[in-house]
Amino acid sequence: MADARRIEFGDFLRSRREKLAPKTVGLAPGRRRRTSGLRREEVAELAGIGVDWYIRLEQGRTVNPSITTVDALARALRLSKAEHAHLRALARDADRVAFAIESVPDTIRRMVEGLNVPAYITGRRWDLLAWNATAEEIFRFSRFGETDRNILLHMLTDPATRKFFGASWADEAKRMVAQFRVTYDVWAGDPAFAELLDQLRKRSPEFIAWWEAHEVRGTASGRKILNHPEKGRLQFEYSSFQANDDPGLKLVIYTPV
């Protein structure tokens, strides 16, 4: 694992350990605990690995756990399917070039523009790369400068967007942060991702606490209720799809309910 990914791997282990109550894994509370969650030695025992080895993993030091060890840790920490997959992804060696914003093939761009429901394309860093007229009518993406055309910045830093989502804003924003965390951890250490993270920390007070919780979630379809300033209350079902041309491209489609 690259150094930055080792740190994220260790931080993720620690965050899950601290959230896990002893009774959940069949352990008695025992003597008074100074911190919440399990102790490191308890996780090591549950996973069947040495305490020193586990400590090195949690500290983000230069060790390369096998898939068997990763799976044992996932079972010990009672990770969800999405969390288990994330831990596996962080454990893989990564040899990649620096991130660059993707380009949308003309065929995909024309397809999006031809849809009669709101649709847009994002990249790996959640940059907004293309959208159709119906999405513009609803979300008004063009009001953002080119450097701010990012779905996370749109959601977390824009007062109009907060009002747009109303009472559901915090839940939606927190969900998006957990989904982005999955991607960010794999790209940890990349300057472009670090720059976006710095902007979010500076411009969104709520973001910091959500980020430090280190929650991860997979992508899923769902439903959103929006308070449009001109159209009033709107309700959509949304789904996302990866492009075969470039798996980093994600198509998001909103269907009116």
C-alpha positions in Angstrom: 0.0 0.0 0.0 1.2 3.5 -0.7 1.9 5.6 2.5 -1.3 7.7 2.2 -3.5 4.7 1.7 -1.8 2.9 4.7 -2.8 5.9 6.8 -6.4 5.8 5.6 -6.5 2.0 6.1 -5.3 2.4 9.7 -7.7 5.3 10.4 -10.6 3.2 9.0 -9.7 0.3 11.3 -9.5 2.6 14.3 -12.9 4.3 13.5 -14.7 0.9 13.2 -13.0 -0.4 16.4 -14.1 2.6 18.4 -17.7 2.2 17.2 -18.0 -1.4 18.2 -19.5 -2.2 21.6 -17.9 -5.1 23.5 -21.3 -6.8 23.9 -21.8 -6.8 20.1 -19.0 -9.3 19.8 -19.8 -11.3 23.0 -17.3 -9.6 25.3 -18.1 -8.6 28.8 -17.5 -4.8 29.6 -14.7 -5.8 32.0 -12.7 -3.2 33.7 -13.4 0.4 33.1 -12.6 1.5 29.6 -10.9 4.9 29.0 -12.3 5.1 25.4 -15.4 3.7 23.7 -15.3 0.6 21.6 -13.0 -2.4 21.6 -9.4 -2.4 22.6 -6.7 -3.2 20.0 -5.8 -6.5 21.7 -9.5 -7.5 21.6 -9.7 -6.9 17.8 -6.4 -8.8 17.3 -7.7 -11.8 19.3 -11.0 -11.8 17.4 -9.2 -11.7 14.1 -6.6 -14.3 15.1 -3.6 -12.1 14.5 -0.8 -10.7 16.7 -1.4 -7.6 18.7 1.8 -5.9 17.5 0.8 -6.7 13.9 -2.6 -5.2 14.4 -1.1 -2.0 16.0 1.2 -1.6 13.0 -1.8 -1.8 10.7 -3.8 0.7 12.7 -0.8 3.1 12.8 -0.6 3.0 9.0 2.9 1.6 9.1 4.7 -0.2 6.2 3.0 -3.6 6.3 1.0 -5.4 3.6 -1.8 -7.5 5.0 -3.0 -10.5 3.0 -6.6 -10.8 1.9 -7.1 -13.5 4.5 -6.0 -11.0 7.2 -8.2 -8.3 5.8 -11.2 -10.6 5.7 -10.5 -11.7 9.3 -10.4 -8.1 10.4 -13.7 -7.4 8.6 -15.4 -10.3 10.5 -13.9 -9.2 13.8 -15.1 -5.6 13.3 -18.5 -6.7 12.1 -18.1 -4.7 8.9 -21.0 -4.2 6.5 -20.6 -5.4 2.9 -19.7 -1.9 1.7 -17.2 -1.5 4.6 -15.6 -4.9 3.9 -15.2 -4.0 0.2 -13.7 -0.7 1.1 -11.1 -2.3 3.4 -10.1 -4.8 0.7 -9.7 -1.9 -1.8 -7.4 0.0 0.6 -5.3 -3.1 1.1 -4.5 -3.5 -2.6 -1.3 -2.0 -4.0 -2.0 1.0 -6.2 0.3 2.0 -9.1 -1.4 4.8 -10.9 -0.7 8.2 -12.5 -1.8 11.4 -11.0 -5.5 12.2 -11.3 -6.7 14.3 -14.2 -10.2 15.4 -14.8 -12.0 13.1 -17.3 -13.4 14.1 -20.7 -16.8 13.0 -21.8 -17.0 11.2 -25.2 -19.2 13.1 -27.7 -21.5 10.0 -28.0 -22.2 10.1 -24.3 -22.6 13.8 -24.2 -25.2 13.7 -27.0 -27.0 10.9 -25.3 -27.3 12.9 -22.1 -28.4 16.1 -23.9 -31.1 14.1 -25.7 -32.8 12.8 -22.5 -36.0 14.5 -21.5 -35.4 14.0 -17.8 -32.7 15.6 -15.6 -29.3 13.9 -16.2 -25.7 14.7 -15.7 -22.2 13.1 -15.8 -19.6 13.2 -13.0 -16.1 11.9 -12.8 -14.1 10.0 -10.1 -13.6 13.2 -8.0 -17.3 14.0 -8.4 -16.5 16.9 -10.8 -19.6 17.9 -12.9 -18.6 17.2 -16.5 -21.8 17.4 -18.5 -25.5 17.9 -18.0 -28.6 18.4 -20.1 -31.1 21.3 -20.4 -33.6 19.6 -18.0 -30.9 19.3 -15.3 -30.0 22.9 -15.8 -33.6 23.9 -15.4 -33.8 22.1 -12.1 -30.3 22.4 -10.6 -28.9 25.6 -12.4 -25.4 24.1 -12.6 -24.2 26.9 -14.9 -24.3 29.4 -12.1 -21.2 27.8 -10.7 -17.8 28.8 -11.9 -15.7 26.2 -13.7 -13.5 25.5 -10.7 -16.6 25.0 -8.5 -18.4 22.5 -10.8 -18.2 19.7 -8.4 -21.2 17.9 -6.9 -19.8 17.9 -3.4 -19.0 21.6 -3.5 -22.5 22.2 -4.9 -24.1 20.3 -2.1 -22.0 21.3 0.9 -21.0 24.9 0.3 -23.9 26.5 -1.6 -26.6 28.2 0.6 -29.1 28.0 -2.2 -28.6 24.2 -2.5 -29.1 23.8 1.3 -32.4 25.6 0.9 -33.3 23.6 -2.2 -33.0 20.3 -0.2 -34.7 21.7 2.9 -35.1 19.4 5.9 -33.5 16.5 4.0 -30.2 18.5 3.3 -28.2 17.1 6.3 -29.1 13.5 5.6 -28.4 13.8 1.9 -25.1 15.6 2.4 -23.9 13.1 5.0 -24.8 10.2 2.7 -22.8 11.8 -0.1 -19.7 12.4 2.1 -19.8 8.7 3.1 -20.0 7.7 -0.6 -17.2 10.0 -1.6 -15.0 8.7 1.2 -14.9 5.3 -0.6 -13.3 6.9 -3.6 -11.1 9.4 -1.7 -9.4 6.8 0.4 -8.2 4.9 -2.7 -6.9 8.1 -4.1 -5.4 9.4 -0.8 -2.3 11.4 -1.4 -3.2 12.6 -4.9 -2.9 16.4 -5.1 -6.2 16.9 -6.9 -8.2 15.0 -4.2 -6.2 16.8 -1.4 -7.2 20.1 -3.0 -10.9 19.3 -3.0 -10.7 18.0 0.6 -9.1 21.3 1.7 -11.8 23.3 0.0 -14.5 21.3 1.7 -12.9 21.6 5.1 -12.6 25.4 4.8 -16.1 26.0 3.3 -18.3 23.5 5.1 -18.5 23.5 8.9 -20.5 20.3 8.9 -18.2 18.5 6.6 -15.3 18.1 9.1 -17.3 16.0 11.7 -18.8 13.8 9.0 -15.4 13.3 7.4 -13.7 12.4 10.6 -16.4 9.8 11.4 -15.0 7.8 8.4 -18.3 6.4 7.4 -18.4 4.6 4.0 -21.4 3.8 1.8 -21.9 2.2 -1.6 -23.9 3.9 -4.3 -27.6 3.1 -4.5 -30.7 4.4 -6.1 -33.2 6.4 -4.1 -35.7 9.3 -3.9 -35.3 13.0 -3.3 -37.7 15.7 -2.5 -36.6 19.2 -3.7 -38.0 22.7 -3.0 -37.5 24.5 -6.3 -37.7 28.3 -6.0 -40.0 28.5 -9.1 -41.5 25.0 -9.6 -42.3 24.3 -5.9 -42.1 20.9 -4.4 -40.5 18.3 -6.7 -40.0 14.6 -6.1 -37.6 12.4 -8.1 -36.3 8.9 -8.1 -32.6 8.8 -9.0 -30.2 6.1 -10.3 -26.6 6.1 -11.3 -24.7 4.1 -14.0 -21.0 3.6 -15.0 -19.9 4.2 -18.5 -18.2 1.4 -20.4 -16.0 3.9 -22.2 -14.5 5.0 -18.9 -15.6 3.4 -15.6 -14.7 6.7 -13.9 -17.6 8.4 -15.6 -21.0 8.1 -13.8 -24.3 9.0 -15.3 -27.0 10.1 -12.9 -30.6 10.2 -14.0 -33.6 11.8 -12.2 -37.0 10.5 -12.9 -40.0 12.6 -11.8 -42.4 10.7 -9.4 
